[in-house]
Amino acid sequence: MNIRMQNRTLVLLAFLALFPALAAAQQRAAPAVQIMADDGRPIANHRIAAELKGAAEKLPGAVVAGNPKGDVTLVEFYDLNCPYCRSASADLDAMLAADKKLKLVLVPFPVLGVQSILAGRVELAVAKIASAEQFYSFHRKIYENRGVIDGQRALAVVRDLKLDEQKILGLADDDTVTETMKTHVRLGNQLGLMATPAYVIGDIAILGHPGRNSLQYMIQSMRRCGKPSC
């Protein structure tokens, strides 16, 4: 990572610092529906504004995994350095393999510090030039090793997948990536997403990873009654 990219990252970090208090003020006090995690604990959730339904799918830098014409859409906002996102990625991968009708929208949401932002810049550059399948391979491979995921580790995955490293570096250093990150954070704030991973299914935002069984229940509920919980 060069000095210019690091300076832009610090500017973005200052921008991110503005949002937690605003998002906290928007978070609903009571859950919209009763959602239980696989371990039996209740999962925080709230209803999103009608005008925001489907907004995440239109974000620049959002990538569709699974069936792009699937009958149920699950959106995940994640940070590459969130340990719960790592666990969620494995669960979601198993769900995609078992459910060919599921549409998964991946939204990079690097809000956990400088390392996340630097890795996120590379990730969003990959999204610009790679196919959805290549991006998903990058997404899964980056979680294979433990430890902090930063820009250098993200670039190591780029090399492993034999993507155009120089082109990705150039894109990662571009102002458009900074603006894309800001757009993701603005929408996350509007949606009241105060945890990673966070999901949107139907008109419900879910804070935290409830587990594979709980997510599958919500997906099946959407198919039965059009709501995450029937």
N, C-alpha and C positions, 0 to 999 in steps of 0.2 A: 504494500500500500504506500502511495506517495504522500508527500506533505500536503498537497492540494486536497487530496481525498480526505485526509485526516482533519483538515481545517473545516471542510464541508460537513464532516461527521460531527464535529463539535458544535457547529451552528445548528444542525438538526437536533442534537441532544438538548440544546437550550430550548428549541421549539417544543420538544416532547415534554419538557418540564412544566409547560403551561397547562397540560391537559388533565392530570389526575384529579385535581380539585373540581374541575368542570364536570368530568365524567361522574365523579362521586355524587355530585348534586343531582344528576339526572337519574341515577340508579333507583329503581323502584324499591320501596320498603318491603312490600309483600310479594312473594313469587306469583307469577301469572298462572302457572300450573304446578301440580305436584310432580316432581321428578326425583326419583331416588337413584343414587349411584349403585354400582354393583356391590359395594360394601355396606349398603343399607343407609347411608347418610343422605340427607336431603341436599339437592343441588340448587344453588341460587339461579334464578332465571327471572326474566321480565319480558313483557310484551313490547315490541318495537313499534314505532310510529308507522302508520300505513304507507306513507310516502317513501319510507326507507326499505320497504320489502323489495327484494331483488336488487338493491343498490350494490351489494358486494360483488355480485357477478359481473358488474359493468366496470369495476375498478381497473385501471391500468395496472398491469403486473399480477393480477389474479390469474390463476391457471386452473383449468378443469382437468381433473383426473377421473378415471372411470368412464362412465357412459355420458357423453356430452348431451345426449337426448334422453337422459334418465327420467324416470317418473317421479323421483324424489330428489331434491337438492339439499345437500348438507354443506354448509360453509364453515371452514375452520380458519380462525385467526390465530397465528402461532408465532412464537419467537424461537429461533434456533438454539438458544441457550436455556430454554425452559425445560427442566427435566420431565415435567408432566407432558409436554409436547412430544418428547421423545417416545414415551410410552404410548401416547395417543397415536403417533404415526404408525407404530406396529399394529395397533388395533384397527386403525382405518385401512391399512394395507390388507389385513385379513378380511375385512368387510368387503372391500372392493373385489377381492378374489372370489368371494362367496356370493356376491350380489351384483349381477351384471346389469341391473337396472338403476343402480345408484350413481348419481352425479355428485362428485365431491369437488368443491371449489376451494382451492388453497390460496389464502391471503397472507403473504409475508407481513409480519407485524412486529418489527424489531424495536422493542421498547425497553429492553432490560440492560441497556448500557452501550458503551462504545464498541465492544467486541461484536455485539449483536448487530449494530448498525453497519459496521464494516463488512461483516459476513452477508448482511442483508443487501448491501450494495452489489456485491458479486451475484447473489441470488437473483436479484431483479434484472441484472444484466443478462444472466442466463435465460431468464424468462423472455427477454427481447429477441434472442436469436435462435433459441432451441425450440424443438417441437414440444408439445405437451408431454409426450412420452419421455423425451430426454430430460425435461425439467423434473418430471416425477422420479426418474432414476437419480438425478442429482439430489433431490429432496430426501430420498430414502438412504442413499449412500452417505450423506453428510452426517447421519445419525449413527453410523456403524461403530464409530469409536467414541470413547468417553472423553470427558474434559471440555474445556472452553472451546467454542467454535468462533473463530475470528476470521478476518479476511484471508489470512494465509492458508488456514485450513480449508476454507471454501475454495480457494484457488487450487489447492491440492486435489480436490474432488474434480474440478474442471479438467485438470491434467489427466486424471485417472479415466475420465469419460472421453478424453481426446476431443474436447471442444476447443474452439479457437480462443486460446488464452489471451492473446494480445487484443483481439477485438472485444472480448468481455471486459478486460481491464479498462479499455478506452470508454466503453459504455458505462462501467461502474463509476467512472470519474465524472460523468456528465451531470449537468444540473437537472436533467429530466428525471434522473433516479431520485435525487433529493425531493423533487416535487411529487413524485409518485409516493414516496414514503410519507410525506406530509398529508397527501390525500388519504392514504390508508389510516393514518392516525386521526384525521378529522372524522372520517366515517366511524372508526372505532369509538370515538368520543360521542358522536351522535347516537350510536347504538348502545352506549353505556357499558362498554366492555372493559371491566376492571380486573380481568385475570387472563392468563394464557395457560392452556388454550382456551378460546372462547368459540362458541358455535352459534350459528343462526340456522334454524330449521322452521320453515313456515314463517310465522310472525313472532317467534319466540327466540330470544337470545339466552344462551346458557353459559354460565361462568364457571370454568373449570371442566376437567375431563371426568364424565360420569362413569366411564368404562364401556367396553364393547357391548355388553348385553343391554345396558340402558339405552345406548344409541340405537341399537337394532330395534328395540321396542318402540322408540320414537319414530323410526323410519316406517315400521310396519303400521303404526298408528296413523301416520300421514296417509298411507295407502288405504286404510280402512275408513277413516272419517275426515281426512284433510286437516287433522290437528296432531301435534306431537304426543298428546295423551288423550285417549278416547274415554 
